[in-house]
Amino acid sequence: MFTDQDTFQGGVDSHAHVFVPGLPVAAQRRYTPGYAAPLELYLAQLDEQGLAYGVLVQPSFLGTDNTYLLDALGQAAGRCRGVAVVDPGTDFEALRAMDGCGIVGTRLNLFGRPLPDFTQAAWQVFFKNLNVLGWHVEVHCPYQHLPQVMPGLLQRADKIVVDHLGRPDFKQGVQPDQLAYLCGLAASGRVWVKLSAAYRIWPQDSIEGCAAIVQRLIDCFGTRRLMWGSDWPHTEHESFNSMRKSLHWLTDAVASREDLAEILLHTPKSFFRF
């Protein structure tokens, strides 16, 4: 494991959220935080860890109102990129304007939601527009839903990012077969995976088998399609986690310094256009 002085200068946190109380929230949401996680606090966290850049992902509870995210990107002055939540009916000019503000992808958070029908005309036009802009589609869903979601995306989207190791559920013990479908997607060459939010996957007091799981993803995808994310401010898990703990989780799980350099620096800097 690296020491505090051995963090990667110039590294990238590929998954974080910023928000403050009082913002308009989505009618359908699983939770609403009662605290502030503003940009300035997030940037201070990056500085503390020696990280240069961050990727701000629209929180699910804010729905498709990306106003605060876009404002934060402007304030970050090139230090952050954004992943928005966008209605598939959004026209190309609106997407291009968001692109100019630093948005590089859109997120599909499908937890607790019906799976979309990507054969609908609006989705097909939407994905075509995303491909023109060079955006990726970020997918967050239980691992069981990946076989229903991914084939349609792979037919239409040029770049796909799977959140949080594909969201296997190891709360009752590690079951490597839960990664079988995800690992099978590596051959497409168009799927990236975020190594993030281990506390949403393993029990809070145990990350048994973590290194083996991460190594399996490295073996399948290679480090050029894996990226680390802190998941700051760790919504619904705030009291047990920190950016430092998330970084230590990665450095504990990845033995090779060269692999860590790819996952923390080279891959995300290229992918998110820093």
C-alpha positions, -999 to +999 in steps of 0.1 A: +000+000+000+012+035-007+020+060+020+003+094+023+033+109+005+030+084-023-003+093-038-003+100-075+001+137-083-020+145-112-044+116-106-082+116-114-112+108-093-136+096-118-168+096-097-180+122-072-211+143-065-217+179-055-249+194-041-263+218-015-296+218+003-325+236-013-320+225-049-350+212-069-352+175-064-367+148-086-402+135-078-389+100-079-359+096-057-346+071-032-331+096-007-324+133-002-293+143+017-297+169+044-262+184+042-241+203+018-214+188-004-203+219-024-176+221-051-151+240-029-152+212-003-147+186-030-117+204-045-102+206-011-105+168-008-087+164-041-059+187-030-055+168+003-050+136-016-027+150-042-052+145-070-055+170-099-089+163-115-124+151-107-155+139-126-187+152-112-217+129-117-252+143-115-268+130-082-298+108-088-320+128-065-316+159-086-331+142-117-325+159-150-320+194-136-283+197-142-281+235-133-260+231-102-236+206-119-231+230-148-224+259-125-199+238-106-181+229-138-178+266-146-164+274-112-139+245-114-123+262-144-113+230-163-104+210-132-136+189-134-156+172-161-193+163-158-217+134-164-252+147-167-286+130-164-304+139-196-339+132-209-335+112-242-357+138-259-331+165-254-322+181-288-287+182-302-281+219-297-289+216-260-265+187-257-238+206-276-242+235-252-237+212-222-206+197-240-192+232-241-196+235-204-175+203-197-201+175-199-186+144-214-213+118-207-248+109-195-258+086-167-285+060-167-293+052-130-316+023-132-319+013-096-356+010-087-366+021-122-382+003-152-356-007-178-357+016-208-366+005-243-337+015-264-355+006-296-377+037-293-370+064-318-361+090-292-334+068-277-319+060-311-316+097-320-303+104-285-275+078-288-266+090-323-262+126-309-241+113-280-218+095-304-213+126-325-203+145-294-180+117-282-200+113-250-201+080-231-231+064-215-227+056-178-248+027-165-257+021-128-279-009-122-278-042-102-256-068-118-287-090-126-300-063-150-268-059-171-278-087-195-310-068-203-295-034-205-261-038-222-270-055-255-291-026-266-265-001-255-237-019-273-258-017-305-261+021-302-235+037-280-198+040-289-186+042-252-201+027-221-190+030-185-203+006-159-205+020-124-192+006-092-177-027-105-211-036-121-228-036-087-224-072-076-238-080-042-212-095-019-230-087+014-235-124+021-201-134+007-181-131-025-197-148-055-173-144-084-200-157-109-218-123-104-190-108-125-193-133-153-215-113-176-196-081-170-163-097-178-177-111-209-183-076-221-146-068-222-142-083-257-164-055-271-135-030-265-162-003-258-169-009-221-150+007-192-156-001-155-153+022-125-136+007-095-156+026-069-180+023-040-168-010-025-189-002+006-221-006-016-209-041-026-192-057+004-203-057+041-192-025+059-168-044+082-153-067+056-139-065+020-130-102+018-118-112-016-115-076-028-081-079-043-090-111-062-121-094-077-102-063-088-075-085-103-101-104-122-113-072-137-077-062-145-072-095-162-104-092-183-105-055-192-069-044-188-060-012-169-067+009-199-104+004-194-105+006-156-108+039-136-110+046-099-137+068-083-141+080-047-179+082-048-175+113-026-194+123-004-204+086-001-242+093+001-260+070+026-226+057+038-210+090+049-201+081+085-180+052+076-161+064+045-138+091+031-119+099+000-087+087+017-103+054+026-115+049-009-080+056-022-065+032+003-090+005-008-077+008-043-040+008-034-047-023-011-064-041-040-039-034-068-004-046-062+013-032-093+025+004-093+022+004-131-014-008-129-022+019-104-007+046-126-029+035-155-061+033-133-055+066-115-039+087-141-035+077-177-068+060-184-091+086-169-071+116-181-075+103-216-111+091-213-125+123-197-104+146-219-083+163-193 
